[in-house]
């Protein structure tokens, strides 16, 4: 009996040893490159995350169909951060430590990206957001660059400055009211840069009012704004509140132009505000489906073929992010996070759907910006501006 037991134990040890060797060989000789997706797939800003992921997945599908990267297929590991900062950090930890991804794409918002950033830095895994526009996403409070954090979207400072120029120049407005989401770094960042540029251009800020995310009744702050008789309202925020604010502003007789940023980009904006209320609304964005460049035309056709609908700006940002990552991996020459980080930092002249990207010293892109107008529920392309 003892001999039989010893023999069985020996066989089991051999089997386990063989399985371990196979697992080790499999990891070493993997034919895939794991990439993590940390996105808002549920919660208050889910449309951003869902749209970005749709664009990323189209990009990965095309890349894999054309032979992949470095002779390997891209394998996505997707997780929902539920539009929550703590969950965003938890997801990043899982992707970096358990799933051993070569890079993390996302999150969609600035707050969630900043929550995930320390995890990326600690584990030396590049974190790349296509839509976290806050200026301090890639640079900490001391002005030091976050070595493993990148973004492929323009910054809030650029959005705020451009819209202030548009208000003072194109619209020839002399006074502006600010309505800011006091709980949002995104909203406060855009407002600060708009205010600085608008006043330098000779404009006057007649009032600054605040609201909080998830508020639904804005009549009091809008009444205060109406009493100051502004030429224009700058309302940087996310579509959930913006849609309701625009609707209530029009019902109060506030029919001046309303300006904002890329947080307006969502099909739900029209549902919340109504087509007529959105007339005379302008905002900065990353992309316009009315752009006729070859890159945009090709992307639109591919997106419609896969999803049977018109792509939005976040779809385009996600698509560009997939190819931006693939470009970095090719130049890195290996599916190695540290080499990839160095390659991303050296990016020059990457041509995407949302513009040509060169990464600057702060890991931000130097790229163009688009100004859109809402007209009867449809986006109208006004102009594309290059950074000065």
C-alpha positions as CSV (number, residue, x, y, z in Angstrom):
1,X,0.0,0.0,0.0
2,X,2.9,2.4,0.9
3,X,4.6,1.6,-2.4
4,X,1.4,2.3,-4.3
5,X,0.9,5.6,-2.5
6,X,4.4,6.7,-3.1
7,X,4.1,5.9,-6.8
8,X,0.8,7.9,-7.1
9,X,2.5,10.9,-5.4
10,X,5.4,10.7,-7.7
11,X,3.2,10.6,-10.8
12,X,1.1,13.6,-9.5
13,X,4.3,15.6,-8.9
14,X,5.5,14.8,-12.5
15,X,2.1,15.9,-13.9
16,X,2.1,19.1,-11.9
17,X,5.7,19.8,-12.9
18,X,4.9,19.2,-16.6
19,X,1.8,21.4,-16.4
20,X,3.9,24.2,-14.8
21,X,6.5,23.9,-17.5
22,X,3.8,24.1,-20.2
23,X,2.3,27.1,-18.5
24,X,5.6,28.8,-18.3
25,X,6.3,28.1,-21.9
26,X,2.9,29.3,-22.9
27,X,3.3,32.6,-21.1
28,X,6.8,33.0,-22.7
29,X,5.7,32.1,-26.2
30,X,2.3,33.8,-26.0
31,X,0.9,34.7,-29.4
32,X,-1.1,37.6,-28.0
33,X,-0.4,41.0,-26.4
34,X,-2.7,41.7,-23.5
35,X,-4.0,45.3,-23.3
36,X,-6.3,46.4,-20.5
37,X,-9.4,48.6,-20.9
38,X,-10.4,50.6,-17.8
39,X,-13.7,52.3,-18.8
40,X,-16.9,53.7,-17.6
41,X,-19.3,51.1,-19.0
42,X,-22.0,51.8,-16.5
43,X,-22.8,54.8,-14.3
44,X,-23.4,58.5,-15.0
45,X,-20.9,58.9,-17.9
46,X,-21.3,55.4,-19.4
47,X,-21.9,56.8,-22.9
48,X,-18.3,58.1,-23.0
49,X,-16.8,54.7,-22.0
50,X,-19.1,52.7,-24.2
51,X,-18.3,54.9,-27.2
52,X,-14.6,54.8,-26.6
53,X,-14.5,51.0,-26.3
54,X,-16.5,50.6,-29.5
55,X,-13.9,52.7,-31.3
56,X,-11.0,50.8,-29.7
57,X,-12.5,47.4,-30.5
58,X,-13.0,48.4,-34.2
59,X,-9.3,49.4,-34.3
60,X,-8.1,46.2,-32.6
61,X,-10.2,44.1,-35.0
62,X,-8.6,45.8,-38.0
63,X,-5.1,45.6,-36.6
64,X,-5.5,41.9,-35.8
65,X,-7.0,41.2,-39.2
66,X,-3.9,42.8,-40.8
67,X,-1.4,40.6,-38.9
68,X,-1.5,42.2,-35.5
69,X,1.5,43.8,-33.9
70,X,5.0,42.4,-33.7
71,X,3.6,39.2,-35.2
72,X,1.1,38.8,-32.3
73,X,-2.6,39.5,-31.9
74,X,-3.9,42.1,-29.5
75,X,-6.0,40.6,-26.7
76,X,-8.2,43.0,-24.8
77,X,-9.0,42.6,-21.1
78,X,-12.0,44.8,-20.5
79,X,-13.4,46.0,-17.2
80,X,-16.1,48.4,-16.0
81,X,-15.0,51.1,-13.5
82,X,-18.7,52.1,-13.1
83,X,-17.9,55.8,-13.5
84,X,-16.3,55.7,-10.0
85,X,-12.8,56.9,-9.0
86,X,-12.2,54.1,-6.4
87,X,-13.3,51.4,-8.8
88,X,-11.2,53.0,-11.5
89,X,-8.1,52.4,-9.3
90,X,-9.2,48.9,-8.4
91,X,-9.6,48.0,-12.1
92,X,-6.2,49.4,-12.9
93,X,-4.7,47.3,-10.1
94,X,-6.3,44.1,-11.4
95,X,-5.2,44.8,-14.9
96,X,-1.6,45.6,-14.0
97,X,-1.0,43.0,-11.3
98,X,-3.2,40.0,-12.1
99,X,-3.8,40.3,-15.9
100,X,-0.2,41.5,-16.5
101,X,-1.3,43.8,-19.4
102,X,1.3,45.7,-21.4
103,X,-0.7,48.9,-21.3
104,X,-4.0,50.3,-19.8
105,X,-6.3,52.3,-22.1
106,X,-8.6,54.7,-20.3
107,X,-10.4,55.8,-18.3
108,X,-12.7,58.3,-20.1
109,X,-12.9,61.1,-17.5
110,X,-10.1,63.1,-16.0
111,X,-11.0,62.3,-12.4
112,X,-11.1,58.5,-13.0
113,X,-7.8,58.7,-15.0
114,X,-6.1,60.5,-12.2
115,X,-7.4,57.9,-9.7
116,X,-5.8,55.1,-11.9
117,X,-2.5,56.9,-12.5
118,X,-0.7,56.0,-9.3
119,X,-1.4,52.3,-10.0
120,X,0.1,52.6,-13.5
121,X,3.2,54.5,-12.2
122,X,3.8,52.1,-9.3
123,X,3.5,49.0,-11.6
124,X,5.4,50.7,-14.5
125,X,2.5,50.1,-17.0
126,X,1.7,52.9,-19.5
127,X,-1.8,54.4,-18.9
128,X,-3.2,56.2,-22.0
129,X,-6.4,58.1,-22.0
130,X,-8.0,59.4,-25.1
131,X,-10.4,61.8,-23.4
132,X,-9.1,62.9,-20.0
133,X,-8.6,66.6,-20.8
134,X,-7.6,68.0,-17.5
135,X,-4.1,69.7,-17.6
136,X,-2.9,67.8,-14.5
137,X,-3.6,64.3,-15.8
138,X,0.0,63.8,-17.0
139,X,1.7,66.3,-14.7
140,X,1.5,66.2,-10.9
141,X,1.0,69.2,-8.5
142,X,4.8,69.8,-8.4
143,X,4.9,70.1,-12.2
144,X,6.7,66.8,-12.6
145,X,5.7,64.6,-15.5
146,X,4.0,61.4,-14.6
147,X,6.3,59.0,-16.4
148,X,3.8,56.3,-17.3
149,X,0.8,58.5,-18.0
150,X,-0.2,59.8,-21.5
151,X,-3.1,61.2,-23.2
152,X,-4.1,61.6,-26.9
153,X,-6.7,64.4,-26.4
154,X,-6.1,68.1,-26.1
155,X,-6.1,69.7,-22.7
156,X,-8.7,71.8,-20.9
157,X,-6.5,74.9,-21.2
158,X,-6.6,74.6,-25.0
159,X,-10.4,74.1,-25.0
160,X,-11.0,77.1,-22.7
161,X,-8.7,79.4,-24.6
162,X,-10.1,78.5,-28.0
163,X,-13.7,79.0,-26.9
164,X,-12.8,82.3,-25.3
165,X,-11.3,83.4,-28.6
166,X,-14.4,82.2,-30.4
167,X,-16.7,84.1,-28.1
168,X,-14.7,87.4,-28.2
169,X,-13.8,87.1,-31.9
170,X,-16.2,85.1,-34.0
171,X,-19.3,85.9,-32.0
172,X,-18.1,89.4,-31.0
173,X,-19.4,89.1,-27.4
174,X,-18.4,91.5,-24.7
175,X,-19.8,89.9,-21.5
176,X,-20.0,86.3,-20.3
177,X,-21.6,84.4,-17.4
178,X,-19.9,81.3,-16.1
179,X,-21.9,78.3,-14.9
180,X,-19.5,75.7,-13.4
181,X,-19.9,72.2,-12.0
182,X,-18.1,72.7,-8.6
183,X,-17.6,69.0,-8.2
184,X,-15.7,68.5,-11.5
185,X,-12.0,69.2,-12.2
186,X,-12.9,69.2,-15.9
187,X,-15.5,72.0,-15.5
188,X,-13.3,74.1,-13.3
189,X,-10.3,73.8,-15.6
190,X,-12.2,74.9,-18.7
191,X,-13.8,77.8,-16.8
192,X,-10.5,79.1,-15.5
193,X,-8.9,79.2,-18.9
194,X,-11.9,80.6,-20.6
195,X,-12.1,83.4,-18.0
196,X,-8.4,84.2,-18.3
197,X,-8.4,84.5,-22.0
198,X,-11.8,86.2,-22.4
199,X,-10.9,89.0,-19.9
200,X,-7.5,89.4,-21.6
201,X,-9.4,89.9,-24.9
202,X,-11.3,92.7,-23.3
203,X,-14.4,90.8,-22.2
204,X,-16.1,91.0,-18.8
205,X,-17.2,88.1,-16.6
206,X,-20.5,89.4,-15.2
207,X,-21.2,86.5,-12.8
208,X,-19.9,83.1,-11.8
209,X,-22.5,80.6,-10.7
210,X,-22.1,76.9,-9.6
211,X,-24.0,73.7,-9.6
212,X,-23.1,70.1,-8.6
213,X,-23.2,66.9,-10.6
214,X,-26.5,65.0,-10.4
215,X,-28.4,68.3,-9.7
216,X,-31.7,68.4,-11.7
217,X,-33.1,71.8,-10.9
218,X,-31.1,74.8,-12.1
219,X,-33.7,77.5,-12.1
220,X,-32.2,79.5,-9.2
221,X,-28.7,79.8,-10.7
222,X,-30.1,80.5,-14.2
223,X,-32.3,83.3,-12.8
224,X,-29.3,84.8,-11.2
225,X,-27.5,84.7,-14.5
226,X,-30.4,86.2,-16.4
227,X,-30.4,89.1,-14.0
228,X,-26.8,90.0,-15.1
229,X,-27.8,90.2,-18.8
230,X,-24.8,88.4,-20.3
231,X,-24.0,88.3,-24.0
232,X,-23.0,84.6,-23.7
233,X,-22.9,81.8,-21.2
234,X,-19.9,79.5,-20.8
235,X,-21.1,76.2,-19.4
236,X,-18.3,73.6,-19.3
237,X,-19.7,70.3,-18.1
238,X,-21.0,66.9,-18.9
239,X,-24.1,66.1,-21.1
240,X,-26.3,64.8,-18.2
241,X,-26.5,68.2,-16.5
242,X,-25.8,70.4,-19.6
243,X,-28.9,69.0,-21.4
244,X,-31.2,69.9,-18.5
245,X,-29.5,73.3,-17.9
246,X,-29.9,74.3,-21.6
247,X,-33.6,73.2,-21.6
248,X,-34.3,75.2,-18.4
249,X,-32.3,78.2,-19.6
250,X,-34.4,78.5,-22.7
251,X,-37.7,78.1,-20.8
252,X,-36.6,81.1,-18.6
253,X,-36.0,83.2,-21.7
254,X,-32.2,82.9,-21.6
255,X,-31.7,82.8,-25.4
256,X,-28.1,83.9,-25.6
257,X,-25.4,81.6,-27.1
258,X,-24.3,78.8,-24.8
259,X,-20.7,77.6,-25.1
260,X,-19.0,74.5,-23.8
261,X,-16.5,71.7,-24.3
262,X,-16.2,68.1,-25.4
263,X,-18.3,66.9,-22.5
264,X,-21.3,67.8,-24.6
265,X,-20.6,65.0,-27.0
266,X,-23.4,62.4,-26.5
267,X,-26.5,61.5,-28.3
268,X,-28.3,61.9,-25.0
269,X,-27.7,65.7,-25.1
270,X,-30.5,66.1,-27.7
271,X,-32.8,63.8,-25.7
272,X,-32.3,65.9,-22.5
273,X,-32.4,69.4,-24.0
274,X,-34.6,69.1,-27.1
275,X,-33.6,70.1,-30.6
276,X,-34.9,73.6,-30.5
277,X,-33.3,74.5,-27.1
278,X,-29.9,73.5,-28.5
279,X,-29.9,76.0,-31.2
280,X,-27.2,78.6,-30.7
281,X,-25.1,76.2,-28.7
282,X,-21.4,75.9,-29.6
283,X,-18.6,73.6,-28.2
284,X,-15.1,72.5,-28.8
285,X,-14.6,68.9,-29.8
286,X,-12.1,66.4,-31.1
287,X,-13.7,65.4,-34.4
288,X,-16.6,66.2,-36.8
289,X,-18.3,63.6,-38.9
290,X,-18.6,66.3,-41.5
291,X,-14.8,66.4,-41.9
292,X,-13.9,65.2,-45.4
293,X,-10.3,64.1,-44.9
294,X,-9.5,60.6,-46.2
295,X,-8.8,59.3,-42.6
296,X,-12.3,60.4,-41.4
297,X,-14.1,59.1,-44.6
298,X,-12.4,55.7,-44.2
299,X,-13.1,55.5,-40.5
300,X,-16.8,56.4,-40.9
301,X,-17.3,53.7,-43.5
302,X,-15.7,51.1,-41.4
303,X,-17.6,52.1,-38.3
304,X,-20.9,52.1,-40.1
305,X,-20.2,48.6,-41.5
306,X,-19.5,47.2,-38.0
307,X,-22.1,49.1,-35.9
308,X,-24.6,50.3,-38.4
309,X,-24.6,53.9,-37.1
310,X,-22.8,57.2,-37.5
311,X,-19.7,57.4,-35.2
312,X,-19.3,60.2,-32.6
313,X,-16.2,61.9,-31.4
314,X,-15.6,59.4,-28.6
315,X,-15.8,56.5,-31.1
316,X,-13.1,58.3,-33.2
317,X,-10.9,59.0,-30.1
318,X,-11.1,55.3,-29.2
319,X,-10.2,54.2,-32.7
320,X,-7.2,56.5,-32.8
321,X,-6.1,55.2,-29.4
322,X,-6.0,51.6,-30.7
323,X,-3.8,52.6,-33.6
324,X,-1.7,55.0,-31.4
325,X,-0.9,52.0,-29.1
326,X,-0.1,49.7,-32.0
327,X,2.2,52.4,-33.4
328,X,4.0,52.6,-30.1
329,X,4.4,48.9,-29.8
330,X,5.9,48.6,-33.3
331,X,8.4,51.3,-32.5
332,X,9.2,49.8,-29.1
333,X,10.0,46.5,-30.9
334,X,8.7,44.4,-28.0
335,X,5.6,44.0,-25.9
336,X,7.5,45.5,-22.9
337,X,5.8,48.2,-20.8
338,X,9.0,50.2,-20.2
339,X,10.1,50.1,-23.9
340,X,6.5,51.0,-24.8
341,X,6.6,54.0,-22.4
342,X,9.7,55.3,-24.1
343,X,8.3,54.8,-27.6
344,X,5.0,56.6,-26.7
345,X,7.0,59.6,-25.3
346,X,8.9,59.8,-28.6
347,X,5.8,59.9,-30.8
348,X,6.0,62.4,-33.7
349,X,3.5,62.9,-36.5
350,X,1.1,60.1,-35.8
351,X,-1.8,60.6,-38.2
352,X,-5.2,59.7,-36.8
353,X,-8.8,60.4,-37.4
354,X,-8.9,63.2,-34.8
355,X,-5.8,64.8,-36.1
356,X,-2.0,64.4,-36.3
357,X,-0.4,63.8,-32.9
358,X,3.0,64.5,-31.6
359,X,3.6,64.0,-27.9
360,X,5.2,66.9,-26.1
361,X,7.5,66.9,-23.0
362,X,4.5,66.7,-20.7
363,X,3.1,63.6,-22.4
364,X,0.3,65.7,-24.0
365,X,-0.5,65.7,-27.7
366,X,0.0,68.7,-30.0
367,X,-3.0,68.4,-32.2
368,X,-5.9,70.3,-33.8
369,X,-9.3,71.2,-32.2
370,X,-12.8,71.4,-33.8
371,X,-15.6,73.9,-33.1
372,X,-19.1,72.5,-33.6
373,X,-22.6,74.2,-33.5
374,X,-25.9,72.5,-32.7
375,X,-28.6,73.3,-35.2
376,X,-32.0,71.7,-34.9
377,X,-30.5,68.7,-33.2
378,X,-27.7,68.2,-35.6
379,X,-24.0,68.9,-35.3
380,X,-22.7,71.5,-37.8
381,X,-18.9,71.7,-38.4
382,X,-17.7,75.3,-38.1
383,X,-13.9,75.2,-38.2
384,X,-10.8,73.2,-37.3
385,X,-8.0,75.1,-35.6
386,X,-4.3,74.1,-35.2
387,X,-2.4,74.9,-32.0
388,X,-0.4,78.1,-32.2
